[in-house]
Amino acid sequence: MRDVVTRRIASTQSIALGAAWVTALIAPAVFGQQTIERVEITGSSIRRVDAETALPVQIVTRQEIEATGSANVEQFLQGLGVALQGNSNSVVATASGATTGGVSSVSLRGLGSQRTLVLIDGKRVAAGGTLTDATTVDVNHIPVAAIERVEVLKDGASAIYGSDAIGGVINFILRKDYKGGEATAYANLTQHPGGRGWGANALLGWGDLARDRFNATMAFDHRKQNALYGRDRDFAKLGWNIDARNDTTSGNTFPANFTNDTRAGGTSIGTQNLFRTTNCVDPSVGPQPYLVFSPVRNSCRFDPSPLVALLPQQEQTSIFSTLRYAFANDLEGYGQFSYSSKEQRTIIQPVPLSDQFILPPSHPLANQAPYFDPALGFGFSTFLLQGPGRPNASPYYPTAFMQTNFGGTPDLLIRYRSVLTGNRDLTDLSDQTRVVLGVKSQPIAGWESDVAYLHVDTKLTERVNNGFPSLSGILPLLNSGQVNPFGANTPAIQAAAEATQFRGDAWKTKTSIDGLSATIRHDLTQLSGGPMALAVGTDGRRERFALDPSPAIQSGDISGYGGNFLPVDKSRLVGAGYMELVAPVVRSVELTGALRYDHYENVGAKTTPKVGARWQPVKEVVLRGSVGKGFRAPNLTELYQPQTTGVSAPGFDDPQRCGKPTGLPPPNDTNQDPRDCGTQFPITVGGKPDLKPETSTNSTLGVVFEPVINASLSVDWWQVNLQNTIIFGIAPDAILADPVKYGSLVTRGAPDPSCPGCPGRITNIDQTNTNLGETHVRGIDVDTRYRIPATGVYTVGLNGTYFLKYEIQNPDGSFSDVNGMVSPITNGNGGVIPRWRHYAYVDWKLAPWNLTLAEQYQSHYDDILGNRPGAQPRKVSAYSVLHFSSSYTGLYDKNLRITFGVRNLMDRKPPYTNAGGVNYFQAGYDPGYVDPRGRTFLLSATYKFM
């Protein structure tokens, strides 16, 4: 078989009609041919430029996927430059609660995973089923072994696919029509501790559709991954950086920090710790994991970074199967069934318990002493240590310390890290089922048709194993005066704390789609360049999202979950009709047009058009362009997710109060009120039923140039103007840093005498879903490759994106350009918008050898400002990682393929960024982009046995 170079541009028809219609109309201009050829879109060779069409599509072949050595879909999409800033399975816990559900997602154009439509063979996939998103797909449910290729449409496609395709489409084409069998075993061995993985898969196929009238293909996959913790990587084990003047540590510690109770009046003594003078180390015990000295804050803090899982422990089993049966020469039935089960275990630091965390208003303790704060009107998870002579005077009260340093024994508010109940330990169980049944006909009297039924569902359960005590149990125990917040406790207290543990299923979700679709295609007439083709279709579906929290979660009684979750069971009907026309008016000019009407129950209707054109003035050059409207209906969780109150990540200062009462700068944290400095503020998250649909205008303009037979270059300018942008909430650091723009999102209590001239304390930061305004994104895609026939075949290629603009509208109506910096709104949790990102490679093939050296590159960007005084603007360095892969197929009649590779060949550490610990517990690096494993050796063996 001849060696070829992969060309990553597919045809209009393949994308327009989905993978069920895998043929395209091509009018070759070479040698003056007049016939129309229908060709399979496989992405296995350099398409001649006369095959390039109006839509920019990147195709990733199976061979390219194998060359990356990736164990899951997330890894190879990131490595090949396809995905930009999605949620990673390494982002195991958000700041306001460990509720990500272990979902890994992808995002095109940096617009968020909810605006990237993920398909399998042209049909929808069930969402990951998290509490906050009923649209985003967990791509790691799709086993690599089952994928034939991936088609990535880098343009809005609402006129073809409807809602969710504003940013683009990622279409996974499964392996089918396979005959024989093969089995693979592999291991990913990290050079440094943690994060190792291994797995096995098999592919079986029977029957020949032409000869036997059927074909059945089945893929099995099983894989495991060990956890990787912050303590195992130097770049992730500290929550502060002196040079950047940034600190994301927490004031809730063990041995505990404390301050005096000023709720009834008085002056704060600031944050104190019994062991500050001994560098935050208890001399009788030695260093402890929950108390460290922060040189940035000049105080005793808890640093969660060493305890955070950078990668979770994970195990997954999947079955993907496809059946095709020819009822007649022109009539075929097909079916797909897949089931994937994923178990992901996450272990993070113990829960914090203190007056910094709000109790839900309905909680039975919320209006009782010592939890209720009349000045703020809320109840808090207060741990009050009463001094001598008080009703619950504690034998552990630091009488000598307080009298020596402050001349009295006031009640103390304890900032406690609950070592009594241990680390938080969660297991997320995700089961995904997908069924497709359809019938399609080959041309009968010039007509083709495809009718299909689709059912997909995801069931997600979050199970608590340890570390989440009930507040109604643990708070009275802490306030009994019998708990020692500074040292060891008695076995009786340890047993009493253990009895408060909540264990079992915290919540369950089910996300499902049931739908019917029908498409017909017909050649209307013959034009000078070929037949004018028309496609007309309709689809209808029922979408459902259901959340079933446990009674304890509904009441908000479980610590560490940031509030209460109420049940949700919402569904809606969606109907659509669409049409597309392809008109090759002459051999060098092709025009396309599409129109789609969508109606979403309780949201409304929208008609979205799109037009495109392709012009080939000479056989070496194609000019192409398109313009269209986009549409995204708010998903069910964006509309109906219950609003709950939680807390932000640790380490935030209120710039309007922190340092004001004493006049001392915030580095002297012992002199600051800990409710204003280095703390976690209450936040509210949740849905809004009155959200408006997003709309967009998408444009592309590009050129494809093939100067010689073995070289090609494509350059595509693109632009997305998004209106009514729905966001999950602006990042708290952005809100606090700019009260002029974001002051309306902060709620404060009444001014108090402890801070003359200051506004009241922050009682809430609004991070509920909202229509923020407009988002304007513009950039250039570059795709070039060159094949050099020599000793073997060398192929050199590069695929990259340069952002020209990424402009977001602020609540006050102004605009901010976040290009080349950290966006406060991307995908709800912020994200990096690098000006340039690319994947470049050199590949060499000489049977039976294949070697690949690739570079994954992201340009530098402006970091967020450090959160401590004296912080200066800084840039995060560019990040370049090399990957190597080799394979040999010269054994056992070429039936055995041995692969060896190294990811992160030079063991490059990621650059430091302040943004790492803002919205996630991981600190020091960007967990949405960086693979924290470091140098990883890849070993695999594949044997064909049938």
Summary of the structure (lengths in Angstrom):
residues: 946
radius of gyration: 29.4
end to end distance: 19.9
largest distance: 102.3
contacts: 3553
relative contact order: 0.14
helix: 11%
strand: 47%
